[in-house]
């Protein structure tokens, strides 16, 4: 029995044989019967007064498939098919009313054919366009813009790095960003079900979901560290600036005690001399001993760091309270959490530019080293950072886009977010290197000697510099508040994407109707797993999550297959036509070229180079992971990457029929674009004769008006 679900009061029943039939053949039969029904029905039944033209028949079929072929339950055998069609009380005004009811959550909406039962009633959207743009900016502009981009510029040729960065941005970052947002908006569903456009590669959705869960679990640990430092900053004397704490040892190098120390040595707290290379800054020891209580290695898990457990719990509470009611609430909150960091960055930049040595740091940041462009690693770093920064490949952008209105101009959204993200990376670099220049001047070192990346830059170098500034407490508070908001913006989007993917993939469990409880279960389970990362050995596991579980390997692999699914599975011409119809204008030739050739080539090419250039994970300068630690890391990577071949093999083995018949079934889309309901009787398309858009201009007479007069002649011939 094949059933199409739709909240109409009438239906047309057609007997069909489903045994051994491909979905495409069934669809042809159904569309044929539907057209016959339209031809025989009176205006009171359908709003069409006479038989459709050839063009109308073709486009009604397309519109019918897209609007109604949404939720299916197919079982082999003889049966009947229930077609949802208007009955006498369904008029043009009633259709408009139905659209309003759908927006209020009173009308059933479609979903994935694999999950026909239990369709949910409510799927909200963004309050306005700007909420979506600000949410995407908050998601894309994260901690990596502050702690990784400046380091990559320093490492890869200063200002010259902007060339491979810009090329990677326009050839991979922006096109894949647009692809993910557009496909979510067009199909109005989350990051798993959306890949029903080509079921054989639907595993890409589960792969993205797996990476999303890894990110959801470990990324919030950074937020808990930021909370810890934020609370520690509410004091007249910042605690990490000297060696007076009980967390220090004899190797703590207090700058205030080094007067008279011979070259190459430093005085410890007990007055003993130690080689300078053995010394550690107070900020380093505060981070290792006070905050992390770090153990000697990954094989020594140690006890809980209870202060961090409390900060982790608070971070999850804040995250839950900000998103539990849905994207309408989140869209309002991100206006504050996404825009406030720019105010703080500007304050820090102004302060940084007034410090001694700031010019030296900025010169070091921007001075181009053109010869570095010949090195492949420079281009690999640029492309990998783009994928990290834009957050493509984990399904969050698809889910965020799915809450857009169908006619939203996602192309302008993509351009805005792209420019803002790139601009923020460069802007934060000026902030970072003005402070690093000051730090190098104060320590009488070169800028190169004080540059770090990742947690080392954020929780060691920055705190050291902040401690020496006038007004240190104020600047420390606003800096760590900025880190908190940057981290929360990304966490909001990741958790929302994770939840939306599951709610849309498994509607039979009514997860959307029980959103608050469902989100609570995600937060609690992720918190439970995250407890391993706030133990004394947790930092070593955190590094594995970051280096393998959400690494460039996974993101590049997923992004490449996303492009392949759209361009070669669903068909780039069909996708281009759908996007054009959704936007109301053509996105041009550049993006299709990127989707078909450039972006997959960049994704898979960098993926292969990364494998060839693979180096085992390390922590700091001297800790090398044991073999089993790296194996554990690869297990985290394979957790997501295996879904593509595994799920494809599963479908091929479980689908009945010959290999060719299985291929025919598995290449047929199971999800379709979902334009607004009040466009149901609008027929449109494209042909060699030009624009053939048609609409009913007089409901009583049933007259159709065409943008292209050639179709009026065709209509007249058909009606005669």
N, C-alpha and C positions, 0 to 999 in steps of 0.2 A: 504494500500500500504506500503510495506516495502522496503526502499531504503538504499543501502549502498553507502556512498559518498567516492569517491576516484578520484584523478586527473589523471586517465588513459584516453586514447583516445578511448578505446573500452569497451564494456560490453556484458554480456550474460544475456538475459532475460528469467526467468523461471516463469511460472504461479504457484502460491501457494494459499492455502486457509488459511487465518490467523484467522478466527473467532474461538474463543474457543481453540486456540492452544497455548500451552506453548512455550516460547522461545526456550527451549531445543529441542523440536520436530521440530520447524522450522529450527533450526541450523542443525539438522541431515539431513533434506531434502536438504537444500542448499549445505551442504558439499558433499552430495551424488551426486547432479547434477554437482557440480564443478569437482569432481573426474571423472565422466563420460566425461566431457568436456576435461579434461586433457588426458584421455585415447584415445579419438578420434582425438585429435588435433595433427598436425604435429609438427616437430621441429621448423619450422618457426613461428608457432603460440605461442608455450609455452616454447621452449627450452628443451622439453622432447621428446625423439625419439620413445619411446615404452611405453606400459602400465606400470604404477608404480607397484612395488612389494607391498605385503601386508603391510610390514613395512613402505614403502614410503607412501602408502595411509593413514595409520594412522597418520603419522607425517605431511603429507601435510595438512590433515584436521586440525591438531592442529595449524600448522603454518598459515594456511588460516584464521582460526578463530581469532588468535591473531593479525594478521596483518590487516585484512580487516573488521572484525566485530566490527566497532568502533563507527559509528554514525548511529543511527536508528530513524525512525519515524514510529511507528506502529499504525495502525488503524484497528479495526475489519472489516472483510468483505472479499470479493474476490478481488484479485489484482495480481500484478506481482512484481517480485523481480529483481532488476537490479544488476547483479554481476559484479564487476570490475575485468576484466581479461586482460592479455596482448593480443594484436593483433599483426599482422606481424611486425610492426615497433618497437615493444617493444622487444629488445634483452637484453642479459646480460649487454652489455655496456650501453644500454639505461636506464636500472635499476640503474646502478651506477651513471649515470648522474642525474637520478631523485633524488637520495639521496643527491647529491650536491645541487640540486635545493631546496630540502626540507630544508637543512641547511641554505640556503640563504633566506628562507621564501617565495619561489615561488610555493610550493606544499602544498595542503591541508593536514591537519593532523587530527587525530581522536579525539573524545571527548566522552562525556557522551551521552547515548542514549536519555536521557530526553531533550537534547538540540541539536537536530540534525541540525537545521538551523543556518545559520550565523557563520559557522566555520571560525576561523581566520587563517591568513596566516603566521604569524610570532610568533615563540616561541624560543627565544634565549636561550643560555646556558652560563655556566661559561667559561671564556677564557682558564683556565687550572685547573688542579686538586687542586693545592695549593690555588687558590682563594677560592674554596669551603671550604677547611679545615680551612683556616684563618677566613672565615666568620662564620663557626660553632664555632670556638674557641671564636671569638668576641661575638657571641650570648650567648654561655653557660657561659663564664667568664664575669660576670656582677657585679653589685653593691652588690649583696647578698654574693659574695665571700669575699668582704671586710667588710661588716657591720654585717653579720649574722653568718657565719661559726665560726669566732673566739669566738663570744659570746656563741654559742652552745657548743664549746669545753669546755669553762669555766663552763658552766651550767651543763654539763653532764659527768663530770669525767675527764676533761683534756685529756691527751693522750689516756686514755681508750676509749674515744668517737670514736677514729679512727677505732676501731674494728667494731661496728655496722655501721659506715659510709662506711667502705670498703665492708662489706657484702651487704649492700643496693645498693652500686655502681655496684657490679658484678651480683647481682640477679635481679635488677629492672632497674637501670639507664642505663647501657650499653645495655642490651637486647632490651629495648623499644626504645632507641635511634637508634639502628641498624634497628629495625622494621620500624620506621617512615621514616628514610632516604631511606631504601631499597624499601619500597612500593611506595614512591614518585618517586624514580629513575626508578623503574620497569615499572610503569604505565604512567610516564611522564605527570602527572597532579597534581593539587593542593589538598589542605587539605579537600575539600568537595567532589569533584567528585571521589576521590580515593576510597571512601568507597562504591562505586558501586560494589566492589567485593562481597559484601553481602548487597543488597539494604535494607533489613529489618532493619539493624542497621546503615543505612546511617545518621541517626540523630546524630551519634557521630561526624560527620564532621561539622554539624551546631553547635553542642555544643562547639567544639574546636574553631570555628569561633567566637562564642559569647564571650568566654574567651579572645580570641585574641583581640577583639575590646575593651573590658574592660581594658586590659593591655596597649593597644595602647593609650588609653585616659588618664590613670592615671600615667603610668610609666614616661612619659615625664615631669610630674610635678617635679620629682626629678632632672631631667636635668635642669629645669628652676631654681631650688634652687641652683644647682651647678654653673650655670652661674651668679647668683646674687652674690654668695660668691667670684667667680673668679674676677668679676669686682671690688668688694669691696677690694680685696687684692692688687690692684695696688695703693698702698699708702705706704709711709714710716713708718707709724704707723698703725698697724691693728686695726680696730675700735672696735673689740669685746673683747679687753683685759682689759679694765678698765671701770669705772662707770661715765665717763665724758660726755657721749652722752645724748641727750634729750629723748632717749627712756628708760632711767633707772628710777627707783623709789627708795623709801627709803629702800627697801629690797635688793638692789644690794650690794653684798659683794665683795668689791674691795680688793684683797690680799695685795696690797701695803699700805693699810691704817690700817692694823690690829695689828700693833705694840702696845703692851701694853693692848690689849683687854683681859678681864678676860676669863677664861675657860668657854666654852659653850655660848659665846656671840661674836658679831662682831660690829664694828663701821660702821654706815651708812655714807653717804656723808655729812649729816648735823651734824655728831658727836654723834648722838644718839646711844644707845646700844639696840640691838635686839637679841633675842635668835638665836643661830646658825641654828637651824632647820627651822627658818622662812626665812633665807637668800637664795639668788639665785646668781649664778655666773654671771659675766658680759656676758659670752657667752650664758648662758641660757636666759637672758633678751634680748640680741640682737636677738636671734632666735625667741623668743615669741613675743616681742614687735616691733622690727624693721623690721624683715623679714616677719613674718606671720601676725603681728597685730592681734593675735588670740583673738577671742571673748570668752565669758564665757561658751558657749555650742553650740551644733549642732542646737538648735532652734533659735540661733541668727546668721543669715547668715552674716549680716554686709555688708560693701561696698567692692569694688574692691581694691586689693593691686596693684596699677598701675605699680609699679616697676616689680612685678612678672608677670603681664600681658605682659609687654614688653619682659621680659626674655622668657616667654612661646612662644610668637610669634616668637622670634629669634630662639628658639629651633626647632620649626616646619619649619621655613625657611631653617635652616641648614639640617634638616632631608630630606626635599623635594629636595634640591639641590644635595644631595648625592645619591639619589635613583631614581630620575625621569626618567633617561635614561635606567635603567634596571640593571640586575645583573652583566653585564660585567663592568659597571662603578663602581658599589658598590664593586665588588670584588677587584678593585684596591685601593679604598679608605680605606677599612678595613685593608689593610696591614699597614697603618699608625696608624689608630685608635685602632687596636687590639694589635699591638706590642709595641707601645710607652708606654702604662701603665706598661709594664714589666720593662722598663728602669727606669721609675719614682719610681716604687715599690723598685727596687734595690737601687736607690739613698736614698729613705726614710729609707730602712733597714740599710744601711751603717751608715746613720746619727743616726738612733735610737739606734744602738748597741754601739755607742760612748757616749750615754747619761747616766748619773747616774741613777741607779735603773733599767736599762734595763734587767739585769740578773734576777732580782727579778720577773719582768713581764713575761719573757720567761719561767722561772721555773714554775710559776703559770699556764701558758698556757699548758705546756707539762706534768706536773706531773700527772701520772695516778691515778685515784681513782677506783680501780677494783670493789669495792662493788657496784658502781653505775650501773654496767651492769645488775644487777638483776632487775632494775626498768624498767617497760614497756615504760614509757615516753621517756627514752633515745633512745630506738629503734624507737619509733614513730618519734621523732625529727630527727633522722638520715635519715629515709626513706623519710620524708616530705621534708627535705632540698635537697635531691637528685633530687626529682621531680621538685622543684623550680629551682635548679641550672641548670639542664639540659634543662629546658624549654620544656619538653615533655607534650603532651596533649593540645597544643594550635594550632597545624597545621603548625607552622613555619618550623619545621624540614622537614616535608613532602614537603612543597613548595620549600625549599632550595634544597632538594634532587632531586626534579623533573627537575631541570635545569642541572643535571649531565648527562654525556653521559651514554648510556644504559649499557655499559660494564665497567663502573667505579668500582673500588674495594672499595665499601662502607664499607666493613668490616674493612680494615686497617684504613679508615677515622675515624670510630667509636672508635677504640682502641686509636688512637692518641688523639682525642678530649677528651676521657675519662681520660687518664693519665694527659693531660695538665690541664684539669679542676680541677681534684683532687689536683694536685701539686700546682696549683695557690691558691686554698683555704688554703692549709697548709702554703704556702709561705707568703701569706698575713697575716696569723695569727701571724707569727714572727714579721712582721712590726707593726701590731696593738699592740701586747703586749709589745714590746720593748718601744713603746711610752707611753702605759698605765703604765708600770713599772716606767718610768721617772716621769709621772704625780703623781703617788702614792707617790714616794719618795719626790717630791717637796711639796706635800700637807700633808706629814706625815700621810698618811692613808694606809690601806692595798689595794692591787690591786683589791680585790673584791668590795671595796667601790666605785671605779671609773669606773667599767665596765658597759657599756650600750650596747644596740643593736639598729639597725635601724637608723632612722634619728637622734636619740639622740647621738649615737656614732659618726656619720658622721658630724653633724652640731653643736654639742656642745662640746663633749669630744675632738675630733681631733682639732678643732680651738683653744680650750684652751691650749692644749699642743703645738701647732704650735706657738702660741703667745709668749711662754716663751723660744723658741729656738733661738740661735744665727742665724741670717739670716732668721728671721721669714717670711719676705715678700716673699723671693724666694721660700721657702718650701711651703708656703700657695698657691702660684700661681701654682706650679707644682702639688700639691695635688688635688686642685679643677679642674685643667685641666685633671688630670687622671680620676676623677669622671665623668667629662663631656664625655670623650672618652669611658669609660666603659658603661655609660648609652646609648650613641649614638649607640654603636655596637649592643646592645640588641634591641633598638628602630628600627634600620634599618631592622633587621630580622623580627621583629613582623609586621611592616608595609608591608614589602615585602610579608610575608606569608599571611597576610590579603588580600592584593590586588590580589595575585596569585590565592587564593582560589576562589575569586569572578570572576576573568577573565576566569578561566577554567570552573567554574560552570555555567556561563551565557554567553557563546560565542555569542549568538544571538544579544547581545547589543554591540558587537565589542569593548569591554573595552580594550583589549590589543592593538588594533589599535589606540586607543585614550588614551594610557597609561598616558601621561603627565597630561591631563585634569582629568582623573579618579583619579590619585594619589592626585592631587590638591584638588579634592572634599573630599577625605578622610581626608587630613590634615586640611582643613577648618572646616569640621564637627566635627572632634575630638578636634580641638582648641576651637570651640564653647562650646562643653560639658565641656571641661577642665576649662573654665572660672569659673564654680561653685567651682572649687578646689583652686582657687587663690583669693577667697574672705576671709574676716576675719574669717568666720566659715568654710572655705574650708578644713582645716586640719582634721576636724572631719569626713567630707565626704571622704577624702583621706584614712583615716584609715578604713572606711567601705569597700571601694574598695579593699584595700589590704587584709583585714581580711576575706572578704566574696566573692567578685566578682572574685578574682583571687587566691582564697585560696586553701589550700590542699584538701578541700572537692571536689572542682571542678576538679582539676588536677588528683587526685586519681581515681575519678569516671570515667573520660574520658579515662585515660590510661588503666584501667581495662577492659573497653568495647572495646577498640582498640584491645587488646590481644584476647578477646573473639570473635570479628568479624573475625580476621585472623585465629585463631586456630580452632574454632568450627563452624563458618559460612562459610567462604571460604574453610576451610580445611587446617590443618597444613601440611599435606603431599603434597598437591598441591602447597601451598605457598613455602614450602621448595624446591620442585622441580623447581619452577619458579626462586627462588633466586639462586639456584645452576646453572641453565642455564644462568642467567644473569651474575653472577660472573665468571663463567667458572671453578669453583671448589666448592666442598662441604664446607659449613660453619661449619660442624661438628654437633655433637649431642647436645652439650650444649645449644645452642641458641633455638632450637626447644623445649627442655625441659622447658626452661624459659618461652617461649611464651605460651606454653600449660598449665603449672602448676604453676611455681614459681612466675612469674611476676603478673599474675592475682590474685594469692593468696595474695601476698604482697600488691598489690594495693587495693583490696577490704577489706583485713584484716585491714590495716591501716585506710582505710575510715571508717569502723565500729568503730574502737577504737577512732577515732577522734570525731565521733558523740557521743559516750558514754562519752568521756572526754570533751565535749563541754563546753566552758565558754563564757558568753556574752562579747562583745567587750568592751575594755576600752581604754582611752587615757592617757598616763602618769601613775602616781601612784595613782591618786585620782579621775579622772573623769570617771564616769560610765554612759554609754549611756542610755537614756530613752527607754522604751519598743518599741516605734515606730521606734527608730533608729536601734535597732536590727532587727525588722521586715523588715525595708528597706534593711538592709544588707542581710537577707535571700532572699529577692526578687532578689538581684543582683546575688546570688548563683543559685537560681532556674532559672534565665534567661538563663543559659547555661545547667544546669542539666536536665531540663524538655524535651529537644529535643529528647533524646533517646526514652522514652516511647511515647511521643506525636507524633513524626514522624512515628514511627512504627505503632501506632494505625491509623494514617491518611492513611497510605498505605494499611493497612488491610481493612479499610472501603471503600476506593475508588477503589480498584482493583476488577474487575468483576470476577464472578465464585464462586464456593463453597469454603469453608475454606481451604480444601486440595489443590484445584487448585490455590488459592491465595498464599498459602505457596510455591507451586511449582514455581510460577512465581517470587515471591519475594526473593527466595533463589538463583536465577540464576544470575551470575555476569553480569554486563553491561559494565564493563571495563576490558581490557585484557593487558597483557604485550606488550610492543611496541619495539621490537628489531629493529635495523637499517634496512632500506629498502633493502640494498644490500644483506641481509641475507634471502630474501624472498624465494629463491629456494634452500636454504640449509635445509636439513631435519636432525633432530637429536632427540634422545630420549634415553631411558634406558630400558633394559630388562634383563631377567635372563641370557642371553647369553653374556652380557657385553656391551661394548661401541659400539653403532651402528651409530656413526656419519658418515654422507655421504656427499660428495660434487661432483659436476660435474667436472671431470678433463679434458674433451675434449668436447668443445661445438659442434664441427662438428660431432663427432661420438655419442655424448650423453652418453658417458660411465660414470658410477658412481663408485667412489672409496670409500671403507669403512675402518674405523679404525679396525673393527673386521671382519676378513675373513669369519666368519660364515654367515654374511649377503650377501656376494658376492655369496655364494652357493644358498641362498634363492632367490636372484635376478635372478640367472641363471635359477632356476627351474620355476620361475614365467614367465620369458620371453619365455620359451619353451612352 
